[in-house]
Amino acid sequence: MLKINERTKTELKMGETAAKYSCVVNLLLAIIKGVVGYSSGSIALIADSIHSFSDIAASFAVYIGLKLSRREPDKNFPYGYYRMETLASLIVSAMIIIVGYEIVLESYDAFLNPTIIDMPLISLFVAVISVVVSFALAKYKEKIGKKIGSQALINDGKHSFIDIFSSIIVFIGIFCSYLGFLRVQGISGMLIAFLIIYLGLKLAKDDVLVLLDASMDPEKITKIRDLAEGIEGVKGVHDVKIRRSGPFILAELHLEIQRGFPVKKANEISIKVETAIKNEIKNLDSLTVQIEPFKKETLKIAVPIENKKGMKSQISKHFDQAPYLLISNVSGDGKIDFTIIDNPWVKHKDKGKMLTSKFLRREKVDILVRPEVVEDHMHILSSGLLDIIPPKGVNLDEVIKNAAKRG
């Protein structure tokens, strides 16, 4: 099961605090707009008050979502509760749409049955206060949301940005009503409502895509691939996948490394890749790395042989006693090109092991075919980072082709 680290807990706590402040500020704003709107008879201000109450519900949903996200993974939720934050964001989006629809109905009624506004100056002042407070709140929530990678808090910040425009429209509506254009208030309310519904639908779409594990950030996929390919020893990267889980990203990728790498070396490369990616992508919570041997278009295969008869040469039973090595290049379509050389192990008795290992490395041999495997020989040869496999086939051609298939 995944464990929540201290940095993650701190970030989630920061998001909770921002959502809590938002609830308190919106409550005060909603009460003020509601009281003044009801006293003055301003349908636009009342609609804006209802909108602010929806902000409270939205911020509260974000708060609950972030609080639940801090729970440690358990048997039932081994990947944690991060998606509670996304679910909270979807609830916020649904609330935005519902409130927008209600304001449309209220505003349409106000357009058909316009009324004169009492206390117009106080109503205008409240609308201005609403603009200033909404702007400060929106910037604060968006800043914290981006800092911790919380889509729910970012969405809540966008919701507050809508409050700015809605309060401006309310101001215009009240001002026009004060000048005698009574129906403008109803029109203002409907404009606010359509703006609210549009944002709600857009945010809901993003939330649903996250819950469905849609790949929504191709730039991050490219960045992860580039970072992994920049690590020494990595020959290729493929199947890079990312998905959001609440405010965090879970990623996986396949690394291709040179065949024959010792397990310890492969693990070191994996750790370097993970460290490099997590240093650059701050909200990356989990990275799964799968290591595979690099699949080359052409494989180089070495076979110990007893004589120089090309593809009809006899395979030697003892690598360290074979007078020759047949070095073949096998392409993807099975075509074989080869050369025959003297076996360094036999030619230079004293330094044979070392020279053979250097030779195989220099020639970039991928596979060594040999009938017997002596532990001491295996250590020397595997240091050249190649596969050592027994021969399979009735003749040299079959042996090489079968070795290529295994590669």
C-alpha positions in Angstrom: 0.0 0.0 0.0 1.1 3.6 -0.7 2.1 5.8 2.3 1.3 9.5 2.5 4.5 11.4 3.2 4.8 14.4 5.4 5.0 16.9 2.5 1.8 15.5 1.0 0.1 15.8 4.4 1.3 19.4 4.8 0.0 20.4 1.3 -3.4 18.8 1.9 -3.6 20.6 5.3 -2.8 23.9 3.5 -5.7 23.2 1.0 -8.1 22.5 3.9 -7.2 25.8 5.6 -7.8 27.7 2.3 -11.2 26.0 1.9 -12.1 26.8 5.5 -11.3 30.5 5.1 -13.3 30.6 1.9 -16.4 29.2 3.7 -16.2 31.8 6.4 -15.7 34.8 4.0 -18.4 33.6 1.6 -20.9 33.1 4.5 -20.4 36.7 5.6 -20.7 38.0 2.0 -23.8 35.9 1.3 -25.5 37.2 4.4 -24.7 40.8 3.6 -25.9 40.5 0.0 -29.0 38.6 1.0 -30.1 41.1 3.6 -29.4 44.1 1.4 -30.9 42.4 -1.7 -34.1 41.5 0.2 -34.4 44.9 1.9 -33.9 46.8 -1.4 -35.9 44.4 -3.6 -32.9 43.8 -5.9 -33.4 40.4 -7.6 -29.8 40.6 -9.0 -28.3 41.1 -5.6 -30.5 38.3 -4.2 -29.4 36.0 -7.0 -25.8 36.9 -6.3 -26.4 36.1 -2.6 -27.7 32.6 -3.6 -24.6 32.3 -5.7 -22.5 33.0 -2.7 -24.3 30.4 -0.6 -23.4 27.9 -3.4 -19.8 29.0 -2.9 -20.0 28.0 0.7 -21.3 24.6 -0.2 -18.6 24.3 -2.8 -15.8 25.3 -0.5 -17.2 23.0 2.2 -17.2 20.1 -0.3 -13.5 20.9 -1.2 -12.7 21.0 2.5 -14.2 17.6 3.2 -12.6 16.2 0.1 -9.1 17.4 1.1 -9.6 16.3 4.7 -10.5 12.7 3.6 -7.6 12.7 1.1 -5.2 12.9 4.1 -6.3 9.5 5.3 -3.7 6.8 5.1 -4.2 4.0 2.5 -5.8 0.9 3.9 -6.9 -2.6 2.9 -10.0 -1.3 1.0 -8.2 1.7 -0.5 -4.6 0.6 -1.1 -4.0 3.7 -3.4 -5.3 6.1 -0.8 -8.3 8.5 -0.7 -7.0 11.1 -3.1 -9.9 10.8 -5.4 -12.2 12.1 -2.7 -10.9 15.5 -3.7 -11.9 14.9 -7.3 -15.3 13.7 -6.2 -15.7 16.9 -4.1 -14.7 18.9 -7.2 -17.4 17.2 -9.2 -20.0 18.0 -6.5 -18.9 21.6 -6.7 -19.4 21.6 -10.4 -22.9 20.1 -10.1 -23.8 22.8 -7.5 -22.6 25.5 -9.8 -24.9 24.2 -12.6 -27.9 23.9 -10.4 -27.5 27.4 -8.9 -27.1 28.8 -12.4 -30.4 27.2 -13.5 -32.2 28.7 -10.4 -30.9 32.1 -11.1 -32.1 31.9 -14.7 -35.7 31.3 -13.5 -35.5 34.1 -10.9 -34.0 36.6 -13.4 -36.5 35.8 -16.1 -39.3 36.5 -13.6 -37.6 39.8 -12.6 -37.4 40.7 -16.3 -41.1 40.1 -16.8 -42.1 41.8 -13.5 -39.5 44.5 -12.8 -39.6 46.3 -9.5 -38.1 49.6 -8.3 -35.0 49.1 -6.0 -35.0 50.7 -2.6 -31.6 51.8 -1.1 -29.9 51.8 -4.5 -26.7 53.4 -3.2 -26.2 50.8 -0.4 -26.9 48.1 -3.0 -24.3 49.5 -5.3 -21.8 49.7 -2.4 -22.4 46.0 -1.5 -21.9 45.0 -5.1 -18.5 46.8 -5.1 -17.5 45.2 -1.8 -18.4 41.8 -3.4 -16.2 42.4 -6.4 -13.1 43.3 -4.2 -13.6 40.4 -1.8 -14.3 37.9 -4.6 -11.1 38.9 -6.4 -9.0 38.5 -3.3 -10.6 35.2 -2.5 -10.2 33.9 -6.0 -6.5 34.8 -6.2 -5.8 33.2 -2.8 -7.6 29.9 -3.6 -6.0 29.7 -7.1 -2.5 30.3 -5.6 -2.9 27.6 -3.0 -4.6 25.2 -5.4 -1.7 25.5 -7.9 0.9 25.2 -5.1 -0.5 21.9 -3.9 -1.9 20.7 -7.2 -5.5 20.6 -6.0 -7.9 20.7 -9.0 -10.8 21.0 -6.6 -9.3 24.2 -5.0 -8.4 25.6 -8.4 -12.0 25.0 -9.6 -13.2 26.7 -6.4 -10.9 29.6 -7.2 -12.4 29.8 -10.8 -15.8 29.8 -9.2 -14.8 32.8 -7.1 -13.6 34.5 -10.3 -17.1 34.2 -11.7 -18.3 36.0 -8.6 -16.3 39.0 -9.7 -18.0 39.2 -13.0 -21.4 38.4 -11.6 -21.0 41.2 -9.0 -20.0 43.6 -11.8 -23.1 42.6 -13.7 -25.1 43.1 -10.5 -23.6 46.6 -10.1 -24.5 47.5 -13.7 -28.1 46.1 -13.3 -28.7 48.1 -10.0 -27.2 51.2 -11.5 -29.4 51.0 -14.6 -32.4 50.3 -12.5 -31.5 53.4 -10.5 -31.5 55.4 -13.7 -34.9 54.0 -14.6 -34.1 51.0 -16.8 -35.9 48.5 -14.6 -35.7 45.4 -16.9 -31.9 45.6 -17.0 -31.7 43.9 -13.6 -33.4 40.8 -15.0 -31.2 40.7 -18.0 -28.1 41.1 -15.7 -29.3 38.1 -13.6 -29.7 35.9 -16.7 -26.2 36.9 -18.0 -24.8 35.8 -14.6 -26.7 32.6 -14.7 -25.5 31.6 -18.2 -22.0 32.4 -17.2 -22.3 30.2 -14.1 -23.8 27.2 -16.1 -21.1 27.4 -18.7 -18.3 27.2 -16.0 -20.1 24.4 -14.2 -20.3 22.2 -17.3 -16.7 22.9 -18.2 -15.4 22.0 -14.7 -17.7 18.9 -14.5 -16.3 17.6 -17.8 -12.7 17.9 -16.4 -13.7 16.1 -13.2 -15.4 13.2 -15.0 -12.4 12.8 -17.3 -10.1 12.6 -14.2 -12.4 10.0 -12.6 -12.3 8.0 -15.8 -8.4 8.0 -15.8 -8.3 10.0 -19.1 -4.9 11.2 -20.2 -5.3 15.0 -20.0 -1.7 16.3 -19.8 0.3 15.3 -22.9 3.0 17.9 -21.9 3.7 16.1 -18.7 4.0 12.8 -20.5 6.5 14.3 -22.9 8.4 15.8 -19.9 8.6 12.5 -18.1 9.8 10.7 -21.2 12.5 13.4 -21.8 13.7 13.2 -18.2 13.9 9.4 -18.2 15.8 9.3 -21.6 18.3 11.8 -20.1 19.5 9.3 -17.5 22.7 7.4 -18.4 22.0 3.8 -19.2 18.5 4.3 -20.5 18.2 3.1 -24.1 14.5 3.8 -24.6 11.3 4.8 -22.9 7.8 3.8 -23.9 4.2 3.3 -22.6 4.4 6.4 -20.4 1.0 6.8 -18.7 -0.2 9.3 -16.1 -3.5 9.8 -14.3 -4.7 12.2 -11.7 -5.8 11.1 -8.3 -7.1 14.1 -6.5 -4.4 16.8 -6.3 -1.7 14.3 -7.2 -0.4 12.5 -10.3 0.3 8.7 -10.5 2.6 7.7 -13.3 4.1 4.6 -14.9 6.6 3.9 -17.6 8.7 1.2 -19.2 12.4 1.7 -19.4 14.6 -0.1 -21.9 18.1 -0.7 -20.8 21.0 -2.6 -22.3 20.5 -6.4 -22.1 22.5 -8.2 -19.6 22.7 -5.4 -17.1 23.1 -6.8 -13.5 19.9 -6.4 -11.3 21.8 -4.0 -9.0 22.8 -1.8 -11.9 19.2 -1.8 -13.4 17.8 -0.9 -10.0 20.2 2.0 -9.7 19.1 3.3 -13.0 15.4 3.0 -12.0 16.1 5.0 -8.8 17.9 7.7 -10.8 15.0 8.0 -13.2 12.4 8.2 -10.3 14.5 10.8 -8.5 14.9 13.0 -11.6 11.2 12.9 -12.4 10.0 13.5 -8.9 12.4 16.5 -8.6 10.8 18.1 -11.6 7.1 17.2 -11.2 6.3 18.3 -7.7 2.8 16.8 -7.4 3.9 13.3 -8.6 3.0 11.0 -5.8 3.8 7.6 -7.2 5.9 6.4 -10.2 6.0 2.8 -11.3 9.0 1.8 -13.4 9.1 -1.4 -15.4 12.5 -2.4 -16.8 12.9 -4.3 -20.1 15.9 -5.2 -22.2 16.4 -2.8 -25.1 15.1 -4.3 -28.3 17.5 -3.6 -31.1 16.7 -3.8 -34.8 19.9 -5.9 -35.3 21.2 -8.4 -32.8 24.9 -9.3 -32.6 25.4 -13.0 -31.7 28.7 -14.8 -31.0 29.1 -18.6 -31.3 32.3 -20.6 -30.6 33.2 -22.8 -33.5 35.7 -25.5 -34.3 36.5 -24.7 -37.9 36.0 -22.0 -40.6 33.3 -23.4 -42.8 30.9 -20.4 -42.7 27.3 -21.4 -41.7 28.3 -25.0 -41.9 30.9 -24.6 -39.2 30.8 -27.0 -36.2 29.8 -25.5 -32.9 32.4 -26.0 -30.2 31.5 -27.6 -26.9 34.0 -25.6 -24.9 34.1 -21.8 -25.3 37.6 -21.5 -23.7 39.0 -24.1 -26.1 37.2 -23.1 -29.4 39.8 -21.8 -31.9 37.3 -19.4 -33.6 34.3 -17.2 -32.9 31.5 -16.6 -35.5 30.1 -13.1 -35.0 26.7 -12.8 -36.7 24.4 -9.8 -37.2 20.8 -10.9 -37.3 18.3 -8.3 -38.6 14.6 -8.3 -37.8 13.7 -10.1 -41.0 16.1 -13.0 -40.1 18.9 -12.1 -42.5 22.3 -13.2 -41.2 25.6 -11.5 -41.9 28.7 -13.0 -40.2 32.5 -12.8 -39.8 34.8 -15.5 -38.3 37.7 -14.4 -36.0 40.3 -16.1 -33.8 39.1 -16.7 -30.2 41.0 -14.3 -28.0 40.6 -16.7 -25.1 42.6 -19.4 -26.9 45.0 -17.1 -28.7 46.2 -15.3 -25.6 46.3 -17.9 -22.8 47.4 -15.7 -20.0 45.2 -12.7 -20.7 42.4 -14.7 -22.5 39.6 -14.0 -20.0 40.2 -10.3 -19.8 40.8 -9.8 -23.6 37.6 -11.8 -24.4 35.5 -9.7 -22.1 36.9 -6.5 -23.6 36.4 -7.9 -27.1 32.8 -8.8 -26.5 32.2 -5.3 -25.0 33.9 -3.5 -27.8 32.1 -5.5 -30.5 28.8 -4.8 -28.6 27.8 -8.5 -28.7 24.3 -9.0 -27.4 24.2 -12.8 -27.1 26.8 -15.4 -26.6 25.8 -19.0 -27.5 27.8 -21.6 -25.6 27.0 -25.3 -24.7 28.5 -25.2 -21.2 28.5 -22.6 -18.5 31.3 -22.5 -16.0 30.6 -20.1 -13.1 34.0 -18.4 -13.3 33.6 -17.9 -17.0 30.0 -16.6 -16.6 31.3 -13.9 -14.2 34.0 -12.8 -16.7 31.7 -12.8 -19.7 28.6 -11.3 -18.1 30.7 -8.3 -17.2 30.5 -7.5 -20.9 26.7 -7.0 -20.4 25.4 -9.7 -22.7 23.1 -12.7 -22.5 24.7 -16.2 -22.3 22.4 -18.9 -23.6 22.8 -22.6 -24.6 22.5 -23.6 -28.3 19.1 -24.7 -29.6 18.9 -26.2 -33.1 20.4 -28.9 -35.4 22.7 -26.6 -37.3 24.4 -23.2 -36.9 21.8 -21.4 -38.9 19.0 -22.6 -36.6 21.0 -22.0 -33.5 21.6 -18.3 -34.4 18.0 -17.7 -35.5 16.6 -19.3 -32.3 19.0 -17.2 -30.2 17.8 -14.1 -32.0 14.2 -15.0 -31.2 15.0 -15.3 -27.5 16.7 -11.9 -27.7 
